[in-house]
Amino acid sequence: MSEGMIEETHKSAAGGRASSAPLLGDDREPTLFEFSVPGRTAYQLRTNEIPAIDITELLPVEHLRSEPVELADVSERDLVAHFTRLSHRQFAVDLGAYPLGSCTMKYNPKICDEVAGLPGLADVHPGTPAALVQGWLALMLETEHVLCEVTGMAAATLQPAAGAAGELTGLLLMGAYHEARGEKRTRVIIPDSAHGTNPASVTLGGFEVTTLPTDERGLVDLEALKAALDGDVAGIMLTNPNTLGLFEEDIKEIAEAVHEVGGLLYYDGANLNAILGVIRPGDMGFDIVHMNLHKTFATPHGGGGPGAGPVAVSERLVPFLPGPKPVQHDDGTFGWMSPEHSIGRVHAWHGNTLVLARALTYLKIHGGDGLRRVAERAVLNANWLRVRLAEHYPAAYDKTCMHEVVVSAGAMKRKTGVKGLDVAKRLLEEGFHSPTVYFPLIVEEALMFEPTETESLQTLEALADALDRIALEAESDPDALHAAPRTTPVRRVDEARAARMLIPTQDARDEALGLST
Ligand SMILES: *Cc1c(COP(=O)(O)O)cnc(C)c1O
């Protein structure tokens, strides 16, 4: 570090918060551009003897920028302070309970990050020749085997980069399977409670969606299913337990009926928390299953970070899996192979491999009996909450649920005008992330809680107490609830407007709102 840099650092740190940034007079964190002081940098390179090269000798002129990239000029000190402050303004899985249903947000053990950060894993380029990454290949193959054991399947691809990418892969496999048998099937059946990615993937995969109604039990309507089945059906996509948190009791009968007309069963395994070590999609009769490692297996979901959506399949679909796949040769060494009728790549490289490393770590530290305990605790916690909340927030379907419970604020809304959204926003003031709201679409004022196995009884009690307080407030002071959250750095925003009119600076915002002087 040069003396100049030390001086610079002290100068920018001296003013305390947002030292070099304009004073904004409110609690808003400035953007990095507002800190920018021309010439200031967050890095320093030593001068050396290496002569500069003329870049135009290496790259065609038409590929070069004519203007430099516009970046903020900030010191390392200001940069770190900025992101540290921002990180404290966010709710996070490491801060408290995050009972977001459907998109599991549980606490993830730090040992998994520790392993994924090992230089032997993190610093390897995906294009490294197989001979130099034997360890990585062994690890990927073991991940595939463990995931197949968990799901009861024959083989898997680790390439898909997220749940939806896994769904598309599964549907392409479904198409390839039927095509290889000389059949052109056009329809895929999906219940009306399904996750929104399901119908989107079906369409992208080249099929038409047939929507199936949910019956009064909150389950697949068997009669409607049987009426929808014919030789045109490529398959059915099911989530089990479904997105109402209920187990499809008729799954054996459903599987038989779909197989009888030559269709395949796709299992949306984004969330395996309810069934780990207890029951397997393969044993229920499913042919294809995708998993969200970034929900169930130690990578938090959301925030736009990398995910992994491996797809495991039954024996008859193995020849169609994406390639290249890791393989162990007869001489014990590891390499790559492509299945005989492979649908090809679904990822530019081998998938988001560090997410796989985290997942394998998680699976191994728990072991079979540990995973079973994960499922038992997850289901117990959800049912505890279901019963404890029943007075003010009745369950949409009043029976034993699995890892999540969908309750309704419909009665509360009719009586007090306080909506599910108000309850969710107010919960943030109490130090809890909100549940999933308004999903599944078939439940009025839906609040979907997934407490997960990682929350203690004390935390669940505190969450339920907070929800009860909110219910009483709905009676006594409904307007306050419409204004929530009042204590968070960012209060209630108009989400639709915020997405359509992205205004990154205070000045631009004031101008857009006609507030500038
Ligand atoms: C999260 C989720 C998906 C989609 O996963 P992404 O990784 O977000 O693409 C699909 N189905 C269900 C049931 C989910 O909860």
The ligand as an SDF file (V2000), in Angstrom:
LIG
                    3D

 15 15  0  0  0  0  0  0  0  0999 V2000
  -39.2110  -22.8430   -6.5670 C   0  0  0  0  0  0  0  0  0  0  0  0
  -40.0780  -23.7750   -7.2710 C   0  0  0  0  0  0  0  0  0  0  0  0
  -39.8950  -24.0240   -8.6390 C   0  0  0  0  0  0  0  0  0  0  0  0
  -38.9200  -23.2560   -9.5170 C   0  0  0  0  0  0  0  0  0  0  0  0
  -37.5880  -23.2520   -9.0970 O   0  0  0  0  0  0  0  0  0  0  0  0
  -36.5740  -22.1070   -9.5860 P   0  0  0  0  0  0  0  0  0  0  0  0
  -35.2390  -22.5600   -9.1400 O   0  0  0  0  0  0  0  0  0  0  0  0
  -37.0360  -20.8480   -8.9190 O   0  0  0  0  0  0  0  0  0  0  0  0
  -36.6710  -22.0120  -11.0710 O   0  0  0  0  0  0  0  0  0  0  0  0
  -40.7010  -24.9810   -9.2160 C   0  0  0  0  0  0  0  0  0  0  0  0
  -41.6440  -25.6380   -8.5200 N   0  0  0  0  0  0  0  0  0  0  0  0
  -41.8600  -25.4030   -7.2010 C   0  0  0  0  0  0  0  0  0  0  0  0
  -42.9350  -26.1830   -6.4720 C   0  0  0  0  0  0  0  0  0  0  0  0
  -41.0960  -24.4590   -6.5310 C   0  0  0  0  0  0  0  0  0  0  0  0
  -41.3240  -24.2240   -5.2340 O   0  0  0  0  0  0  0  0  0  0  0  0
  1  2  1  0
  2  3  1  0
  2 14  2  0
  3  4  1  0
  3 10  2  0
  4  5  1  0
  5  6  1  0
  6  7  2  0
  6  8  1  0
  6  9  1  0
 10 11  1  0
 11 12  2  0
 12 13  1  0
 12 14  1  0
 14 15  1  0
M  END
$$$$
